[in-house]
């Protein structure tokens, strides 16, 4: 999770060294994926998305966020699926894609609630003022392999 924070700090203008540290963390995860793919793959893809977002590569960032969400879901990591939705929501909000960002935040909220992290879910709800947007917005739907099979 440090890598996510590092890329966020870089995007907030806190200095080039945060980008370098984020890249270093991403390289570390690339090594870990080789020995334990189910555990680290979604985390690596999330860092790739954060890196693409830091480099203003909108298409690659969105694709990587979506893939990270899918891989986390496929491997049963509902909390990491929530984190990926939340990161994607923050990125989309920074790109002024407000409706899509709100969909991501609603999906993150659902993931956190399913995981039992009610305080985190409530903080997300309050921080992003989701009360005002829930009437007309459906959560994001990222397809799961099981959805396509059955």
FIMI-622273 format. One record per residue: x negated, y negated, z negated of N, C-alpha, C in turn; residue in one letter. Coordinates in pm, whole numbers. Atoms other than C-alpha are relative to their C-alpha. Example, Ala and Ser with C-alpha at 12.3 -4.5 7.8 and 13.67 -1.06 7.14 Angstrom:
2
r n_east: -89&n_north: 119&n_up: 0&ca_east: -1230&ca_north: 450&ca_up: -780&c_east: -90&c_north: -120&c_up: 0&code: A .
r n_east: 82&n_north: 119&n_up: 6&ca_east: -1367&ca_north: 106&ca_up: -714&c_east: 77&c_north: -109&c_up: -73&code: S .
This chain:
150
r n_east: -81&n_north: 120&n_up: 0&ca_east: 0&ca_north: 0&ca_up: 0&c_east: -85&c_north: -126&c_up: 0&code: X .
r n_east: 91&n_north: 115&n_up: -3&ca_east: -301&ca_north: -224&ca_up: -38&c_east: -16&c_north: -53&c_up: 142&code: X .
r n_east: 17&n_north: 43&n_up: -138&ca_east: -338&ca_north: -229&ca_up: 339&c_east: 114&c_north: -89&c_up: 47&code: X .
r n_east: -116&n_north: 82&n_up: -35&ca_east: 14&ca_north: -367&ca_up: 381&c_east: -17&c_north: -140&c_up: -58&code: X .
r n_east: 20&n_north: 129&n_up: 65&ca_east: -63&ca_north: -643&ca_up: 132&c_east: -111&c_north: -79&c_up: 70&code: X .
r n_east: 112&n_north: 68&n_up: -66&ca_east: -392&ca_north: -722&ca_up: 306&c_east: 43&c_north: -64&c_up: 131&code: X .
r n_east: -47&n_north: 56&n_up: -126&ca_east: -227&ca_north: -769&ca_up: 644&c_east: 99&c_north: -116&c_up: -24&code: X .
r n_east: -92&n_north: 109&n_up: 33&ca_east: 47&ca_north: -982&ca_up: 484&c_east: -76&c_north: -125&c_up: -42&code: X .
r n_east: 80&n_north: 116&n_up: 42&ca_east: -212&ca_north: -1205&ca_up: 319&c_east: -69&c_north: -66&c_up: 119&code: X .
r n_east: 60&n_north: 57&n_up: -122&ca_east: -386&ca_north: -1249&ca_up: 654&c_east: 103&c_north: -83&c_up: 76&code: X .
r n_east: -104&n_north: 71&n_up: -74&ca_east: -58&ca_north: -1348&ca_up: 821&c_east: 46&c_north: -126&c_up: -72&code: X .
r n_east: -35&n_north: 120&n_up: 76&ca_east: 4&ca_north: -1598&ca_up: 542&c_east: -111&c_north: -103&c_up: 1&code: X .
r n_east: 108&n_north: 97&n_up: -15&ca_east: -321&ca_north: -1772&ca_up: 635&c_east: -102&c_north: -1&c_up: -113&code: X .
r n_east: 91&n_north: -6&n_up: 115&ca_east: -526&ca_north: -1657&ca_up: 336&c_east: -145&c_north: 33&c_up: 39&code: X .
r n_east: 139&n_north: -20&n_up: -43&ca_east: -835&ca_north: -1582&ca_up: 547&c_east: -22&c_north: 126&c_up: 82&code: X .
r n_east: 38&n_north: -111&n_up: -89&ca_east: -996&ca_north: -1356&ca_up: 804&c_east: -42&c_north: 126&c_up: -77&code: X .
r n_east: 49&n_north: -115&n_up: 75&ca_east: -1144&ca_north: -1134&ca_up: 534&c_east: 114&c_north: 97&c_up: -33&code: X .
r n_east: -113&n_north: -90&n_up: 27&ca_east: -793&ca_north: -997&ca_up: 465&c_east: 29&c_north: 88&c_up: 120&code: X .
r n_east: -17&n_north: -82&n_up: -120&ca_east: -763&ca_north: -880&ca_up: 826&c_east: -106&c_north: 109&c_up: 4&code: X .
r n_east: 109&n_north: -99&n_up: 0&ca_east: -1101&ca_north: -709&ca_up: 800&c_east: 25&c_north: 110&c_up: -103&code: X .
r n_east: -28&n_north: -99&n_up: 104&ca_east: -1001&ca_north: -540&ca_up: 475&c_east: 118&c_north: 90&c_up: 39&code: X .
r n_east: -113&n_north: -80&n_up: -49&ca_east: -671&ca_north: -429&ca_up: 628&c_east: -45&c_north: 100&c_up: 106&code: X .
r n_east: 53&n_north: -91&n_up: -103&ca_east: -856&ca_north: -283&ca_up: 926&c_east: -81&c_north: 112&c_up: -62&code: X .
r n_east: 79&n_north: -101&n_up: 69&ca_east: -1091&ca_north: -102&ca_up: 690&c_east: 91&c_north: 104&c_up: -66&code: X .
r n_east: -96&n_north: -91&n_up: 61&ca_east: -796&ca_north: 48&ca_up: 502&c_east: 66&c_north: 88&c_up: 107&code: X .
r n_east: -59&n_north: -76&n_up: -110&ca_east: -641&ca_north: 152&ca_up: 834&c_east: -97&c_north: 110&c_up: 46&code: X .
r n_east: 101&n_north: -99&n_up: -40&ca_east: -966&ca_north: 329&ca_up: 930&c_east: -7&c_north: 113&c_up: -103&code: X .
r n_east: 1&n_north: -101&n_up: 106&ca_east: -962&ca_north: 510&ca_up: 594&c_east: 118&c_north: 96&c_up: 18&code: X .
r n_east: -118&n_north: -84&n_up: -19&ca_east: -608&ca_north: 635&ca_up: 660&c_east: -14&c_north: 88&c_up: 123&code: X .
r n_east: 24&n_north: -82&n_up: -119&ca_east: -713&ca_north: 756&ca_up: 1006&c_east: -78&c_north: 126&c_up: -37&code: X .
r n_east: 76&n_north: -115&n_up: 48&ca_east: -959&ca_north: 985&ca_up: 829&c_east: 89&c_north: 93&c_up: -81&code: X .
r n_east: -86&n_north: -81&n_up: 86&ca_east: -704&ca_north: 1104&ca_up: 574&c_east: 107&c_north: 74&c_up: 80&code: X .
r n_east: -103&n_north: -65&n_up: -83&ca_east: -445&ca_north: 1184&ca_up: 845&c_east: -52&c_north: 131&c_up: 57&code: X .
r n_east: 60&n_north: -122&n_up: -58&ca_east: -684&ca_north: 1442&ca_up: 988&c_east: 12&c_north: 120&c_up: -94&code: X .
r n_east: -5&n_north: -112&n_up: 95&ca_east: -668&ca_north: 1649&ca_up: 669&c_east: 138&c_north: 20&c_up: -62&code: X .
r n_east: -132&n_north: -12&n_up: 62&ca_east: -312&ca_north: 1581&ca_up: 551&c_east: 102&c_north: -86&c_up: 75&code: X .
r n_east: -87&n_north: 79&n_up: -88&ca_east: -96&ca_north: 1455&ca_up: 836&c_east: 139&c_north: -28&c_up: -59&code: X .
r n_east: -136&n_north: 29&n_up: 50&ca_east: 249&ca_north: 1498&ca_up: 672&c_east: 4&c_north: -107&c_up: -109&code: X .
r n_east: 2&n_north: 97&n_up: 109&ca_east: 144&ca_north: 1283&ca_up: 377&c_east: -38&c_north: -140&c_up: 48&code: X .
r n_east: 57&n_north: 130&n_up: -33&ca_east: -45&ca_north: 1004&ca_up: 551&c_east: 42&c_north: -58&c_up: 136&code: X .
r n_east: -31&n_north: 49&n_up: -135&ca_east: 91&ca_north: 976&ca_up: 907&c_east: 88&c_north: -124&c_up: 0&code: X .
r n_east: -89&n_north: 117&n_up: -1&ca_east: 379&ca_north: 737&ca_up: 833&c_east: -69&c_north: -123&c_up: -59&code: X .
r n_east: 72&n_north: 112&n_up: 60&ca_east: 149&ca_north: 522&ca_up: 618&c_east: -96&c_north: -63&c_up: 102&code: X .
r n_east: 90&n_north: 50&n_up: -103&ca_east: -106&ca_north: 496&ca_up: 899&c_east: 78&c_north: -77&c_up: 106&code: X .
r n_east: -80&n_north: 67&n_up: -103&ca_east: 163&ca_north: 406&ca_up: 1151&c_east: 52&c_north: -134&c_up: -52&code: X .
r n_east: -44&n_north: 127&n_up: 59&ca_east: 296&ca_north: 139&ca_up: 912&c_east: -113&c_north: -102&c_up: 2&code: X .
r n_east: 114&n_north: 93&n_up: -6&ca_east: -53&ca_north: -12&ca_up: 887&c_east: -28&c_north: -43&c_up: 143&code: X .
r n_east: 16&n_north: 39&n_up: -140&ca_east: -79&ca_north: -3&ca_up: 1266&c_east: 103&c_north: -108&c_up: 36&code: X .
r n_east: -104&n_north: 101&n_up: -26&ca_east: 251&ca_north: -195&ca_up: 1281&c_east: -39&c_north: -133&c_up: -61&code: X .
r n_east: 42&n_north: 124&n_up: 66&ca_east: 119&ca_north: -449&ca_up: 1031&c_east: -117&c_north: -65&c_up: 75&code: X .
r n_east: 112&n_north: 52&n_up: -78&ca_east: -200&ca_north: -485&ca_up: 1234&c_east: 51&c_north: -64&c_up: 130&code: X .
r n_east: -58&n_north: 57&n_up: -123&ca_east: -3&ca_north: -536&ca_up: 1557&c_east: 74&c_north: -131&c_up: -31&code: X .
r n_east: -70&n_north: 123&n_up: 39&ca_east: 214&ca_north: -792&ca_up: 1376&c_east: -101&c_north: -112&c_up: -25&code: X .
r n_east: 104&n_north: 99&n_up: 28&ca_east: -103&ca_north: -969&ca_up: 1262&c_east: -64&c_north: -53&c_up: 128&code: X .
r n_east: 58&n_north: 39&n_up: -128&ca_east: -225&ca_north: -978&ca_up: 1623&c_east: 105&c_north: -57&c_up: 96&code: X .
r n_east: -112&n_north: 55&n_up: -78&ca_east: 114&ca_north: -1111&ca_up: 1746&c_east: 39&c_north: 87&c_up: 119&code: X .
r n_east: -42&n_north: -95&n_up: -103&ca_east: 177&ca_north: -800&ca_up: 1955&c_east: 139&c_north: 50&c_up: -40&code: X .
r n_east: -138&n_north: -22&n_up: 45&ca_east: 555&ca_north: -801&ca_up: 1912&c_east: 51&c_north: 138&c_up: 39&code: X .
r n_east: -54&n_north: -127&n_up: -47&ca_east: 642&ca_north: -497&ca_up: 2123&c_east: -64&c_north: 117&c_up: -76&code: X .
r n_east: 69&n_north: -110&n_up: 69&ca_east: 377&ca_north: -270&ca_up: 1969&c_east: 35&c_north: 1&c_up: -149&code: X .
r n_east: -36&n_north: 7&n_up: 143&ca_east: 462&ca_north: -392&ca_up: 1617&c_east: 136&c_north: 64&c_up: -22&code: X .
r n_east: -135&n_north: -54&n_up: 17&ca_east: 832&ca_north: -313&ca_up: 1657&c_east: 1&c_north: 151&c_up: 22&code: X .
r n_east: 5&n_north: -144&n_up: -29&ca_east: 760&ca_north: 28&ca_up: 1812&c_east: -65&c_north: 76&c_up: -116&code: X .
r n_east: 70&n_north: -68&n_up: 110&ca_east: 520&ca_north: 116&ca_up: 1531&c_east: 82&c_north: -1&c_up: -128&code: X .
r n_east: -88&n_north: 0&n_up: 118&ca_east: 757&ca_north: 4&ca_up: 1256&c_east: 107&c_north: 108&c_up: 15&code: X .
r n_east: -105&n_north: -99&n_up: -23&ca_east: 1031&ca_north: 219&ca_up: 1410&c_east: -54&c_north: 142&c_up: -12&code: X .
r n_east: 60&n_north: -134&n_up: 9&ca_east: 798&ca_north: 518&ca_up: 1442&c_east: -35&c_north: 34&c_up: -145&code: X .
r n_east: 32&n_north: -23&n_up: 141&ca_east: 680&ca_north: 479&ca_up: 1082&c_east: 127&c_north: 38&c_up: -77&code: X .
r n_east: -129&n_north: -30&n_up: 63&ca_east: 1045&ca_north: 478&ca_up: 969&c_east: 42&c_north: 143&c_up: 32&code: X .
r n_east: -41&n_north: -134&n_up: -44&ca_east: 1118&ca_north: 791&ca_up: 1171&c_east: -86&c_north: 109&c_up: -62&code: X .
r n_east: 90&n_north: -101&n_up: 55&ca_east: 810&ca_north: 981&ca_up: 1053&c_east: 21&c_north: 14&c_up: -151&code: X .
r n_east: -28&n_north: -6&n_up: 144&ca_east: 878&ca_north: 889&ca_up: 688&c_east: 128&c_north: 78&c_up: -24&code: X .
r n_east: -128&n_north: -71&n_up: 15&ca_east: 1234&ca_north: 1011&ca_up: 730&c_east: -16&c_north: 148&c_up: 31&code: X .
r n_east: 20&n_north: -140&n_up: -38&ca_east: 1129&ca_north: 1331&ca_up: 907&c_east: -73&c_north: 79&c_up: -108&code: X .
r n_east: 77&n_north: -67&n_up: 104&ca_east: 892&ca_north: 1410&ca_up: 621&c_east: 63&c_north: -13&c_up: -140&code: X .
r n_east: -73&n_north: 7&n_up: 126&ca_east: 1144&ca_north: 1326&ca_up: 347&c_east: -49&c_north: -106&c_up: -96&code: X .
r n_east: 50&n_north: 107&n_up: 87&ca_east: 974&ca_north: 1013&ca_up: 214&c_east: 94&c_north: -120&c_up: 7&code: X .
r n_east: -103&n_north: 104&n_up: -7&ca_east: 1284&ca_north: 800&ca_up: 160&c_east: -52&c_north: -134&c_up: -52&code: X .
r n_east: 54&n_north: 126&n_up: 54&ca_east: 1092&ca_north: 541&ca_up: -45&c_east: -93&c_north: -66&c_up: 102&code: X .
r n_east: 89&n_north: 57&n_up: -101&ca_east: 835&ca_north: 497&ca_up: 233&c_east: 78&c_north: -42&c_up: 124&code: X .
r n_east: -90&n_north: 44&n_up: -106&ca_east: 1114&ca_north: 477&ca_up: 487&c_east: 55&c_north: -139&c_up: -38&code: X .
r n_east: -48&n_north: 130&n_up: 49&ca_east: 1254&ca_north: 193&ca_up: 274&c_east: -106&c_north: -107&c_up: 13&code: X .
r n_east: 109&n_north: 96&n_up: -12&ca_east: 915&ca_north: 23&ca_up: 263&c_east: -20&c_north: -42&c_up: 146&code: X .
r n_east: 19&n_north: 33&n_up: -141&ca_east: 880&ca_north: 44&ca_up: 641&c_east: 114&c_north: -89&c_up: 51&code: X .
r n_east: -113&n_north: 87&n_up: -37&ca_east: 1231&ca_north: -101&ca_up: 688&c_east: -21&c_north: -140&c_up: -57&code: X .
r n_east: 20&n_north: 130&n_up: 63&ca_east: 1146&ca_north: -380&ca_up: 444&c_east: -110&c_north: -79&c_up: 72&code: X .
r n_east: 110&n_north: 68&n_up: -73&ca_east: 815&ca_north: -461&ca_up: 619&c_east: 46&c_north: -47&c_up: 138&code: X .
r n_east: -51&n_north: 38&n_up: -131&ca_east: 989&ca_north: -460&ca_up: 956&c_east: 95&c_north: -118&c_up: -13&code: X .
r n_east: -91&n_north: 112&n_up: 23&ca_east: 1258&ca_north: -689&ca_up: 817&c_east: -74&c_north: -130&c_up: -23&code: X .
r n_east: 80&n_north: 120&n_up: 23&ca_east: 998&ca_north: -935&ca_up: 691&c_east: -63&c_north: -50&c_up: 129&code: X .
r n_east: 61&n_north: 38&n_up: -128&ca_east: 823&ca_north: -929&ca_up: 1026&c_east: 104&c_north: -62&c_up: 93&code: X .
r n_east: -105&n_north: 53&n_up: -87&ca_east: 1147&ca_north: -981&ca_up: 1218&c_east: 50&c_north: -136&c_up: -48&code: X .
r n_east: -42&n_north: 130&n_up: 54&ca_east: 1245&ca_north: -1264&ca_up: 985&c_east: -102&c_north: -107&c_up: 39&code: X .
r n_east: 104&n_north: 97&n_up: -38&ca_east: 910&ca_north: -1433&ca_up: 1057&c_east: 6&c_north: -33&c_up: 149&code: X .
r n_east: -16&n_north: 22&n_up: -144&ca_east: 987&ca_north: -1395&ca_up: 1428&c_east: 137&c_north: -59&c_up: 32&code: X .
r n_east: -132&n_north: 62&n_up: -9&ca_east: 1330&ca_north: -1556&ca_up: 1367&c_east: 101&c_north: 92&c_up: 70&code: X .
r n_east: -99&n_north: -98&n_up: -45&ca_east: 1517&ca_north: -1238&ca_up: 1458&c_east: 83&c_north: 37&c_up: -122&code: X .
r n_east: -66&n_north: -5&n_up: 130&ca_east: 1745&ca_north: -1292&ca_up: 1163&c_east: 96&c_north: 118&c_up: -12&code: X .
r n_east: -99&n_north: -108&n_up: 9&ca_east: 2026&ca_north: -1044&ca_up: 1239&c_east: -68&c_north: 136&c_up: -7&code: X .
r n_east: 72&n_north: -127&n_up: 3&ca_east: 1785&ca_north: -758&ca_up: 1312&c_east: -75&c_north: 15&c_up: -132&code: X .
r n_east: 68&n_north: -4&n_up: 129&ca_east: 1586&ca_north: -848&ca_up: 999&c_east: 98&c_north: 39&c_up: -110&code: X .
r n_east: -100&n_north: -33&n_up: 102&ca_east: 1901&ca_north: -835&ca_up: 788&c_east: 42&c_north: 146&c_up: 7&code: X .
r n_east: -31&n_north: -142&n_up: -16&ca_east: 1985&ca_north: -493&ca_up: 933&c_east: -108&c_north: 86&c_up: -65&code: X .
r n_east: 112&n_north: -74&n_up: 61&ca_east: 1641&ca_north: -372&ca_up: 827&c_east: 5&c_north: -9&c_up: -151&code: X .
r n_east: -8&n_north: 15&n_up: 146&ca_east: 1683&ca_north: -514&ca_up: 477&c_east: 114&c_north: 84&c_up: -58&code: X .
r n_east: -111&n_north: -84&n_up: 46&ca_east: 2020&ca_north: -342&ca_up: 443&c_east: -40&c_north: 147&c_up: 0&code: X .
r n_east: 47&n_north: -139&n_up: -7&ca_east: 1861&ca_north: -14&ca_up: 552&c_east: -101&c_north: 29&c_up: -110&code: X .
r n_east: 97&n_north: -16&n_up: 109&ca_east: 1574&ca_north: -63&ca_up: 308&c_east: 74&c_north: 12&c_up: -133&code: X .
r n_east: -80&n_north: -3&n_up: 122&ca_east: 1828&ca_north: -131&ca_up: 34&c_east: 62&c_north: 139&c_up: -18&code: X .
r n_east: -59&n_north: -133&n_up: 8&ca_east: 2007&ca_north: 196&ca_up: 114&c_east: -103&c_north: 105&c_up: -37&code: X .
r n_east: 107&n_north: -96&n_up: 30&ca_east: 1680&ca_north: 390&ca_up: 108&c_east: -41&c_north: -9&c_up: -147&code: X .
r n_east: 41&n_north: 18&n_up: 140&ca_east: 1576&ca_north: 242&ca_up: -227&c_east: 107&c_north: 52&c_up: -95&code: X .
r n_east: -109&n_north: -49&n_up: 85&ca_east: 1919&ca_north: 320&ca_up: -374&c_east: 3&c_north: 153&c_up: -1&code: X .
r n_east: 2&n_north: -146&n_up: -7&ca_east: 1903&ca_north: 680&ca_up: -250&c_east: -116&c_north: 58&c_up: -80&code: X .
r n_east: 118&n_north: -46&n_up: 72&ca_east: 1559&ca_north: 713&ca_up: -405&c_east: 15&c_north: -21&c_up: -150&code: X .
r n_east: -23&n_north: 28&n_up: 141&ca_east: 1691&ca_north: 579&ca_up: -735&c_east: -70&c_north: -125&c_up: -50&code: X .
r n_east: 71&n_north: 123&n_up: 37&ca_east: 1494&ca_north: 252&ca_up: -732&c_east: 98&c_north: -117&c_up: 2&code: X .
r n_east: -107&n_north: 99&n_up: 2&ca_east: 1791&ca_north: 36&ca_up: -826&c_east: -52&c_north: -142&c_up: -21&code: X .
r n_east: 55&n_north: 134&n_up: 24&ca_east: 1584&ca_north: -255&ca_up: -958&c_east: -64&c_north: -55&c_up: 128&code: X .
r n_east: 63&n_north: 42&n_up: -127&ca_east: 1384&ca_north: -268&ca_up: -632&c_east: 109&c_north: -35&c_up: 101&code: X .
r n_east: -110&n_north: 25&n_up: -93&ca_east: 1704&ca_north: -244&ca_up: -427&c_east: 71&c_north: -131&c_up: -33&code: X .
r n_east: -68&n_north: 123&n_up: 42&ca_east: 1869&ca_north: -520&ca_up: -630&c_east: -85&c_north: -123&c_up: 27&code: X .
r n_east: 90&n_north: 113&n_up: -27&ca_east: 1563&ca_north: -746&ca_up: -598&c_east: 1&c_north: -32&c_up: 149&code: X .
r n_east: -6&n_north: 21&n_up: -144&ca_east: 1564&ca_north: -698&ca_up: -221&c_east: 131&c_north: -68&c_up: 39&code: X .
r n_east: -133&n_north: 56&n_up: -26&ca_east: 1937&ca_north: -776&ca_up: -215&c_east: 5&c_north: -149&c_up: -33&code: X .
r n_east: -1&n_north: 139&n_up: 46&ca_east: 1887&ca_north: -1096&ca_up: -409&c_east: -98&c_north: -85&c_up: 79&code: X .
r n_east: 103&n_north: 77&n_up: -70&ca_east: 1562&ca_north: -1209&ca_up: -242&c_east: 42&c_north: -41&c_up: 141&code: X .
r n_east: -36&n_north: 27&n_up: -140&ca_east: 1711&ca_north: -1188&ca_up: 106&c_east: 147&c_north: -38&c_up: 15&code: X .
r n_east: -138&n_north: 50&n_up: -2&ca_east: 2064&ca_north: -1305&ca_up: 11&c_east: 90&c_north: 87&c_up: 88&code: X .
r n_east: -74&n_north: -93&n_up: -85&ca_east: 2224&ca_north: -995&ca_up: 159&c_east: 150&c_north: -5&c_up: -22&code: X .
r n_east: -144&n_north: 16&n_up: 23&ca_east: 2563&ca_north: -1076&ca_up: 5&c_east: 66&c_north: -70&c_up: 117&code: X .
r n_east: -61&n_north: 83&n_up: -105&ca_east: 2623&ca_north: -1330&ca_up: 279&c_east: -1&c_north: 68&c_up: 136&code: X .
r n_east: 13&n_north: -58&n_up: -134&ca_east: 2535&ca_north: -1096&ca_up: 564&c_east: 63&c_north: 138&c_up: 13&code: X .
r n_east: -43&n_north: -138&n_up: -5&ca_east: 2690&ca_north: -761&ca_up: 475&c_east: 133&c_north: 22&c_up: 73&code: X .
r n_east: -131&n_north: -21&n_up: -61&ca_east: 3035&ca_north: -820&ca_up: 619&c_east: -8&c_north: 31&c_up: 148&code: X .
r n_east: 2&n_north: -14&n_up: -146&ca_east: 2928&ca_north: -831&ca_up: 982&c_east: -120&c_north: 77&c_up: 52&code: X .
r n_east: 123&n_north: -66&n_up: -44&ca_east: 2605&ca_north: -629&ca_up: 990&c_east: -2&c_north: 144&c_up: -46&code: X .
r n_east: 20&n_north: -141&n_up: 32&ca_east: 2551&ca_north: -256&ca_up: 1002&c_east: -149&c_north: 24&c_up: -20&code: X .
r n_east: 141&n_north: -32&n_up: 16&ca_east: 2223&ca_north: -108&ca_up: 878&c_east: -62&c_north: 54&c_up: 129&code: X .
r n_east: 73&n_north: -56&n_up: -114&ca_east: 1957&ca_north: -4&ca_up: 1129&c_east: 24&c_north: 150&c_up: 6&code: X .
r n_east: -7&n_north: -145&n_up: -15&ca_east: 1979&ca_north: 344&ca_up: 1268&c_east: -117&c_north: 46&c_up: 85&code: X .
r n_east: 114&n_north: -61&n_up: -68&ca_east: 1653&ca_north: 512&ca_up: 1355&c_east: 31&c_north: 148&c_up: 7&code: X .
r n_east: -35&n_north: -140&n_up: -20&ca_east: 1716&ca_north: 857&ca_up: 1501&c_east: -97&c_north: 92&c_up: -73&code: X .
r n_east: 76&n_north: -104&n_up: 68&ca_east: 1597&ca_north: 1161&ca_up: 1311&c_east: 1&c_north: 122&c_up: 92&code: X .
r n_east: 6&n_north: -120&n_up: -84&ca_east: 1486&ca_north: 1481&ca_up: 1487&c_east: 120&c_north: 90&c_up: -21&code: X .
r n_east: -116&n_north: -85&n_up: 30&ca_east: 1765&ca_north: 1669&ca_up: 1310&c_east: 127&c_north: -55&c_up: 64&code: X .
r n_east: -117&n_north: 60&n_up: -62&ca_east: 2020&ca_north: 1422&ca_up: 1451&c_east: 9&c_north: 42&c_up: 146&code: X .
r n_east: 3&n_north: -31&n_up: -142&ca_east: 1912&ca_north: 1507&ca_up: 1804&c_east: 20&c_north: 149&c_up: 25&code: X .
r n_east: -15&n_north: -144&n_up: -16&ca_east: 1921&ca_north: 1884&ca_up: 1746&c_east: 143&c_north: 47&c_up: -13&code: X .
r n_east: -131&n_north: -53&n_up: 34&ca_east: 2270&ca_north: 1918&ca_up: 1613&c_east: 109&c_north: -77&c_up: 56&code: X .
